[in-house]
Amino acid sequence: MNILDNFMTRAALAGLGVALAAAPLGCFVVWRRMAYFGDATAHASILGVALALSFNMSVFAGALAVALVMATTVSVLSGRGFAMDTLLGVMAHSALAFGLVAVSFLKGVRIDLMAYLFGDILAVGRVDLAVIWGGAVLVVALVSWRWSALLTATLNPDLAHASGIDPRREQLVLTLALAVVVAVAIKVVGVLLIAAMLIVPPAAARPFARTPEAMAAISALIGAISVLGGLQGALMFDTPTGPTIVCVAAILFLAVSVGSGLRNMAGQGGEK
């Protein structure tokens, strides 16, 4: 029997692909404080799902196109005098609302809305797996290629300009990578929980990391543990798989935070 015939194997591989893609990108989301930006892009993708089903297109292509348009629009408008938090709030919830309304107009198309909102990793097929890993490899290659420039633009835009690096170009690179991650992660955790996979593993990795590269690597490891632990937990307790994966990641973050806090308190006590 082929190893990919097992639905749990396909689910695990799909989750690991998303964890690999989300890790380096999630670090930049945390460093740049772009959490709401990721949320807005993810919410917009449900509109892409509706459009893809309407025109009999690939759901991945529809979600990618709309996520890319949304991310690019926010990037452009943020430099035109609009307050970023207000702009993201309006666009994120408006896109989600329009997407849900658009889905309700679909006639003759059976759609499991919950699967797109919260993911349906256990239903991942071979084609889905190829798309997820193709997207993951693309994102990792893109971020690796621009890693030094992205770091410089993130830490100090003025230094980036002096070094011949255009911060807005690097922002567009992140925008493209974010749109790809959103499109490939829909099947795994759904549009409402994609931002969690971008934010929680890097946040949990931060106390252990001494370099940006180490933070990305540890984030990928935490993401992988969350996926495998979430799959096992969902199987044991008969819970929704996507939310369970995020719950495991949140528990790891909480454990790391408590451990780091206790270590700091012990260190301060030792100094006295």
N, C-alpha and C positions, 0 to 999 in steps of 0.2 A: 504494500500500500504506500502511495506517495505521502510524504510527511505533510504536504499542504492539504491533504484531504481532511485532516482533523481541524474542526472549526476553532478549537481552543488554540491550536498552533498558529492559525492565521490571525486570530485576535491578538495573541501575544506579539507576533511580528509587526502587526499594524501599530499597536501601542508603542512598541520600541522605536519604530520609525518616526512616529510623532514626537516622542521624547527626545530623540536625537536631533530633530529639526528645531524643536522649541528651545532646547538648552542654550545654544550660543545667542540666538535671537532674544530669548527671554532675559539674558544678562543685560543686553543693551536697553531693553524695555525698562528694567529696574534702574539701571544707571541713569537713564535719561528721564525717568519718572513719566513713562509713556503708557502706564497701565490703562488709563481710560481710552487712549488712542487704540490700543489693541482690542478693547471691548467694543468700541464703535465699529471698527473694521469687521469684527466677528458678527456683530448684530446685523450689519448690512448684508452679510452673505446669505441670509435667509431670503432676501429679495432675489438674489442670484439663483437660488434653488427654484423659486417660483417661475422665474423667466426661463430657466433651462427646461423645466417640465412643460411649460407652455409651448416652447418652440422645438420640443423633442431633441434637446441637446444633452450633452454630458453635464451632469450636476456639478462635477468638478470644474468644468470650463465656465459655467454660469456663475458659480460662487467665486471663482478666481477673478473673473472680469469685474463683477460688482465690488468685491473687496478691494481690488486695485483702484477702481474709480473712486471709491469712498476714501481710501487712504491718501490718494493723490489730492483729492479735493480738500481734505482737512489740512494737508501739508501746505497747499497753496494759500488757502484762506487764513491760516494761522499767522502768516506774515503780512496780512493786509489790515491789521488793526482790530481783528476780532479777538475777544478773550477766548483762550484755548479751552478752558473748562466749560464755558457756556456753549461754545461751538460744538464741542464733542458731545455734550449732553443733548443738545437739540438734534444733531445728526444721528447719533447712536439710536436713540429711542424712536425717532421718526422713521429711520430705515427699517428697524425691526417691525414697527407698526405697519408700514406700507407692505413689507414682505408678508406678514401674516394675513393682511387683507387680500393681497394678490393671490396667495395660496387658496383662499376661500372661493375665489372666482374660477378656479380650475375645474372644468367639467369633464367627466369621463376619465379622470386620472386618479388612481388610488394613491394616496400619500399618507404616510405615517409621520405626522408632524412631530410627535414626541421623539422619533428617531433622529430628526434633524436638530431639534432643540437640545437634546441631552445625549445624543449619540446612540449608535447601535453597533458596537464593535464586534459583537458575536455574529453579525450578519455579513462581515467583511468577506468578499470573494477574492479570487485570484487577480482579477482586473483591478479591484480596489487596492489590493496589496501592491501591485506594480505601480499604481498611481501614487500611493502614499510614499513608497520608497524612492520613486523617481523624484518626487517633490522634496523629500528629505535630503537626498544627495545634492539636488540643485541648491537648496538653501545653505547647506553646510559648505558647499564649494564657493558660493557667492560670498558668504560671510568670511570664510577663510581667506579668499582673494583680497577682500577689502579690509581685513581685520585691523591692520596698523592704522590705516586712514580713518576707519570708523572710531577707533579708540581715541585718536588725536582730536577728531571733530567733537567727540563726546566730552572729553576732559577739558579742552580749551579751544573754542572756536577761533580765537584770535591767533593762537599758535598754529592752528590748521591753515588759516589764511596765509600766514607768514611762510609756511612750508609748501605752499602751492596746492593745498587741498581745499576743495570747495565744500563747506559743511552742508550746503543744500543738496549737492549731488549725493553725498553720503546719506543724507536723510531719505532721498529717493531710493537708494539701495536698500535701506531698512524697510521702506514702504513696500517695495517689491517682494522682499523676503517675507514680510509679515502677511501679505496677501496670499502667498503660496502656502504658508503654514496654516492659515485659516482655512483655505480650501481643502487641504489634505486632512485636517483634524476634525472636520465636520462629522465624518463617519465614526470617529473614535469617541469624542467627548461631547459633540454637539456645539451649536453656536453659542449657547449660554455659558459654557464652561471652558471654552478655548482659552480665554484670558487667564484662567486659573493655572492651566498648564504652562503658560508663558511666565507667570509671576512667582508661583509658589516654590517650584524647585530651585530657581536662582536665589530666592530670598532665604531658603533653607541652607543653600550652599555657601552663602556669603561669610558666615563666621569661620568656616574652615579654610577659606581661600586666602592665599597670600599674593597671588597674581591674578590678573583677569583670565588668563588661559586656564588656571587651576579652577577658578569659579565656574567656567563653562563646562569643564570636564566633570566636576563634582555635581553640577546641576544635571548633566545628562545621566549620571549614575542614580541620583535621587529620583529623576523622572522615570528611569527604567524600573527601579524598585517599586515606585508608586503604581506603575502599570501592572507589573506582575503580582504585587500584593493586592491591588484592586480586583484583578481577575479572580484570584484565589478567594478573596473575601466575598465577591459577588456570587461565586459558585457555592460557597459554604452557607451563606446567609440568605440566598435568593433575593439579592438586592439589585437595583439598576447598575449596570457595569460602569458607565461613564461617571456618574456621581460618586461611585465607590472608589474609583481611581483617584478622583480629586480629594476625597475624604482621607485616603491613605497619605497623599502628599501633604495635606493640612496637618495631619497627626505628626508626620515627620518634622514639619516646620515648627510645630508647637514643642515637640521634644527637644529640638535643637535650640530653640529660644530659651526654654526653661534651663537646659543644661548650660548654655552660655551665660545666662544670668547668674546661676549658682556658682559657676567658675569665677565670674567677675567678683562676686561677693566674697568668695573664699580668698581671692587674691588681695582684695582690699583689707580683709581681716588679717592676712599674713603680714602686710606692710605695717600695720599698726603694732 
